[in-house]
Amino acid sequence: MNHDAPDTLFDELSPESPGDWALSLSVPADEGHRDELRLPPSAGGEGGSGLSAPWASFFEHIGTDGFAELNRRSDNLQRQIRDNGVTYNVYADASGQERPWALDLFPMIVPPQDWARIEAGVMQRTRLLNAVMADLYGERDLLKQALLPAALVQGHPGYLRSMQGVKPPGDTWLHIVAFDLAHGPDGRWWVVGQRTQAPSGLGYLLENRIAISRQFPKAFAGMKVQRLAASYRALMDGIKAMAPEGENARIALLTPGPYNETYFEHAYLARYLGLTLVEGHDLTVRDQRLYLKTLSGLEPVHALIKRLDDEWLDPLELRSDSRLGVPGLLQVLRAGNLLLANAPGSAPLESSALLGFLPAISRHLLGEELSLPSLATWWCGESAALREVLPLLKDSVIKPTYPSSGLETAMGQCLNPRELNEWSGRMARHPDDYTVQSWMPLSQTPTWSGERLMPRSAILRVFALADGPQSWRVLPGGLVRLAPRGQLMASMQRGGSSADCWVQTEGLVDHTSLLQSAPSTLALAHQKRPVTSRAAENLFWLGRYTERAENSIRLAQIALNHLAGEEPSSRPLMAWLSAAARENSLVLPDVPGAEQSARVFARSLMAGLSPEPGTPLAGQTYSVGFNLRALKAAAAQVRERLSQEHWNLIERTEAEFAHDCADMAADAEYGTAEALAALQNASELLAAITGAQTDRMVRDNGWRLLSVGRHIERLITLSRALALGLEHHCVHDPAGFEALVALFDSTITFHALYQQRRDMVALIDLLVMDRDNPRSLAWVVQTLRSRLAKLSLSAMPQDAALAMDLPDPDTWVLADLSNWQRAPDGQRTWSELAGLLDDCEAAACALSEDITRLHFSHADRGNQSVGA
């Protein structure tokens, strides 16, 4: 064995400077693509390292020794992304699961002179797009003078006739505009596309900046990279300046919800900007004004930053099947009572076909030539354009004219002659649906791939943000999307990744912080984070399903332990277990009881723990697996309120239990031991989840609703279980007595207090009366009353009345509850206790309905304004 052989590529190289290191480790860009790492061929690299000036400076700051640290930094970066829970749903992925955000270690670096050209061009195009939108919904001069084809605008499904004549605040239609730019082989920056409805990326680029600047702090500071916070602050100041309530405006961020691919960004951006994150169900329209449904009632909303496309905004006037928007929202907009960023109706501006008409429109509306060019674009709806472009398809990109049409984008150079002929036929039959854009090889920026600097094609998304009426600024940075190696298209949905963008400045670095515009610490100390009704409802059900999962696991464990014993259990115990399992949906209603066939009952219970989707039991049993999935679904709706550790625990519990049950189902020989092991693991993880809910969440009204949900569920379950114990007389059986105490999770306490006594007085004292036992009915009712009393002080006064409707433990008398009578069949009965248990169960169910009506539905709070 040759012990002198190098372990890595670093051991083979001994360059003299960091620039030499970088060149020796780098792979040149593909032929025809601009290499961002190197000097262009015209410069030849003479008199220098051959690196472009920004990258030479970057590697100088890293130093020669820093190359050996790149793998460690890359690992740290990926760990940081996972720990922060940065995710992105990839619809093109067959698994359809949330995936960690893909971020490369190296940024794209834009020197000051390049940025000056980008900034000026983006500002000009933003002014132009705002003027175009004002014209389309105003005078429509562009259509009258045929500067835009009417079919391209009025035939666009995103052209909203309901916005005709609307004047947005400050005459500003567009508050956030994104432009996708490509760096061409000639060194010029070209516009490839633009997004105006709900541009994504503002949150991800911020996370990218924080993550990458931590990996290269010396380079970040030494290269005078411009900061981002001032632009975000300007956006918020601009919205407040134009909103109906001015500085006192309540601003919310409207998200489609946690199943959207960029939901992480929505929650992240809302936290960073100090906004309330809302879904459509959180908002309601009353008297032509928009309100947020909170635990304290309806609170006005004056400005809304939307993160869903226009067609979903208002089911009354747009898509009637939308469950994401707010009925009557456009009516509020037309009444001038809301600033909506961006104003609805901008979908035609996103069409690739518009790029071909913008140069003439710019001369007409602005009297200026476009300083930032766009790639040659032909809308095939014009017969002359169609004839011109058909012979050019091989070297072009075929795009859908209407992005929402569902048509795919095709790269001409990836098509064979037969496929090109098929595309030509489609375009001839439906020319309006297609736009053709010339293809340009994207510049390739260096990325780190373990031991090499590998070039990857990149698209830069740059944002213009409104900082006042018809005034914008360009955020000095952007979201870089990287194409997979060897592919031509940079798309996150197709397996691409991202990179940070460092914009260098020749002047002073702006150190503005959002905190400079925040209220004083004293004012902040008196602010309460609003709890939306949707968040409160999901927290309420998170509490209920956490408790329900714990109870179903404990009941399943008790049942399987008794059914698997060598000694036959008593008939009353078997009858109680059967009844309790049916009531808690652990088995199907028609399964023979445990007293008839213990083996069949046990197998049915185990089969129903978490049946595979598509099997006959799926959708029929609501056992442990169902409760864990429901717990996770409720938690997903309020992820922004949970710590990352809390959410990870919830995901892990559901996934591990489903995996354990799938393994059992695949093993024909599985037995009770395997099922009990799976239940025990889930029980331990649920204990950690309970700890996170109990000790690691702020005690606001949302947490109080979570706690109320847990205790309502506990009161219903335990009251019913004890009532069934009385009904089936298992309390008279030693094993049944112990099983009932175990379901109340009170075995250790019971034996510490009463040793081996198994009489009803001891049972009632501990499980019903004991105010120190968190599983006793008195403790649960007392806690519910306390939570509701606290809610009444900060949410709704009616909560105090709800507390008074619960049974009062102060009126419970142990002697009365333990007094028994002889039934006609000779069995002892406890009518006083049975009545109390029925009252507790009924009161808990009624309380759940009252809380839903009072805090979640707001059905009794005036009429919704939906008229014209």
Helices and strands as residue ranges (DSSP letters): H 9-12, H 18-25, H 53-62, G 64-69, H 70-83, E 87-89, E 98-100, E 108-110, H 112-136, H 141-144, H 150-153, G 161-163, G 169-171, E 176-183, E 189-195, H 202-215, H 217-222, H 229-242, G 246-248, E 251-254, H 263-273, E 276-278, G 280-282, E 283-286, E 289-294, E 297-300, E 303-306, G 310-312, H 329-334, E 339-341, H 347-350, G 352-356, H 358-365, E 377-379, H 383-389, G 390-395, E 396-400, G 403-405, E 410-411, G 412-414, H 417-429, G 431-433, E 434-438, E 444-448, E 453-468, E 471-474, E 479-482, G 492-494, E 497-499, E 501-503, G 514-517, H 521-525, H 533-563, H 571-583, H 598-607, H 624-636, G 639-641, H 644-666, H 672-695, H 701-727, G 730-732, H 734-743, H 747-754, H 760-764, I 765-769, H 777-794, H 798-804, G 809-811, H 814-817, E 821-822, E 828-829, H 831-851, I 852-857
